[in-house]
Amino acid sequence: MNQLYNTIPITSVARRTITDITGIAAPEQAGSSISAVCNIAAMVFDGKSIDSVFMYNPDAIALWLFQKYTTIFDKAFLYSDIQIPMLSIMPSVTPVCFASMYTGAMPDVHGIQTYEKPVLKTDTIFDAFLRAGKRPVIISTANDSISCIFLNRDMGLVDEARIR
């Protein structure tokens, strides 16, 4: 018997999933959306596009950690409409994964293939929001992956160094 692993890649996050539920044009390299998320959003929001999105990124939680310590995640289940185990990108390190999630592209396309933090030149979901007249902002700790790789965009970036 074949074992089925997580089949939804993290590149689906920014592809058409978030852009579909917000009604904006997707990043250039967009592919398909996560239908379960889009279907639930359509149900919850009565088929209307939503005006804003809050995306929380606690970094990776390995499936084995989730399986071993499931009760730690009880509140996440209580306050979430859906949980989807996703297929990571390799190498599975933070800057590669964030770049893949928010461009919808594989590492050979967006260019981050190791634990490095260059500014992305590839079209991102943040660029899609900006084109749609939205005001994206990233709130993070100083010098972490997400606060470094999405620089040089006309959007808000607040990190702990700027808060102090």
N, C-alpha and C positions, 0 to 999 in steps of 0.2 A: 504494500500500500504506500502510495506517495504521500509525503507530509506536505501540507500546504503552508507556506511561510507567508509573512506579510507581503501583500502584492501591490499595495498602493504606495508608490514612491513619494518621498517628501518633496520632490519637484512639483507635485500636484497642488501644493499649498498656494503658490502664487500664480500658477497657471491660470486656469479660468475659475477656480473655486472662489477665491475672495473677490475677484473682479466680476464674476457672474452675480454674486449675491449683492454687490454694491451697484451693479449696472454700469460699470465703466469698462472701457476697452482694456483688454489684457496686455501684458508685456509682449514684445515682439515675438519671442520664441514660445508663445503659449501653445499648450496642447489641450488635453481634456481636463475636465474638472472632477472633483470627488462627488459623485452623484448623491451619495447619502447626505453629505453636508448641504448641498444645494436643495435637495428635496425637503430636508428638515427646515431650512431657512424659508423656503417657499410656504411651508405649512405654518410656521410660527409667525411670519410677517405677512400672511395672507396674500402671497404672490407678489408683493411689492419689493422693490429694491430698498436696501437699507442705506442710511446716510453716513454712518460711521462704523468703524470696526476697531475693536481693541484686541491686539494680538499679544499674548503673553508668552514669552520664551524662557522657560526655566532651564534651558539647555537640555541635553539629552537625558532621558531616563531609559536605561537599557531594559528590554523586556524581561530579562531574568530578575532584575531588581523589582520590577512591578509584580512579577509572579511570586516572588519570595516574600515581599512586604505589602501585599495587596491592601491590607487594612489601613495602611498609612494614607491611602488615596481615597478613603471613604467620602470625604467632603468634596473632592473633585467630582466624584460620581453624582453626589447630591445636587451640585450646582451646574452640572453640564448636561446639555441635551444629547451629546453624542461623544463617544470616545472611539478613536480609530487607531489601531496599531499600524504603524507605517514602516515601510522599507527604507532604511537609511542609504546614504550615498557612501561610497568608499573612496578615499579613506574617511572613516567616520570620525572626523574631528570638527570642532565647532565652526571655524571659518568656512570650511568646505560645505558643511551642511547648511549654514545660514545663507551662503551664496546660492546654493542649489534651491533652497526653499523659496527665496524671494526673487529669484530670476526665473525659476521654472526650467532651468537649464542644467545639464550635466557639467561636471568639472572641466571637461575638455572644451566646453563652449564658453563658460564664464571665466575660466582661467585660474581659479584657485584650486590647487591640487595637493597642497600640503598644509601644515599648520603655519600659515603666514597670513598677514592681514593687509594686503594691498587694497587700494580703493577700486571697487568694481567699475568697469566701463560698460558692462553689459546692461541692457534694459532691465529694470527691476519693477517690482510692484509699487515701490515708492515713486518711481518715475511715472508709472501709469496713474497713480493718484494725483500727482502734480499736473499731468496733462488734463486730467478731468476737473481741475480747479479745486481739488481737495488739499488739505494741509496736514500732511503726514509729519509725525514727530517720533523720534526714537528716544526713549529714556533708558539709560543704562549706567553701568559702572564705568569708570574712566578706563580707557585703553583696552576695553574688551573687544572681541571680534565684531559684534554688531555695531559698536560705536566707531569702529575704524573703517570697515569695508564699504559702508554706505555714505561716506563723506563726499563732499563736492556736489551736493544736490541742494537746491533751494528749499530746504526744509528744516524743521527744528531738530536739534540734537542736544539733549540735556544729559550730562553725565555727572558723577559725583564731584569731579574737580570743578565743574562750573557752578554747582550748587553751593559749594563752600564759600 
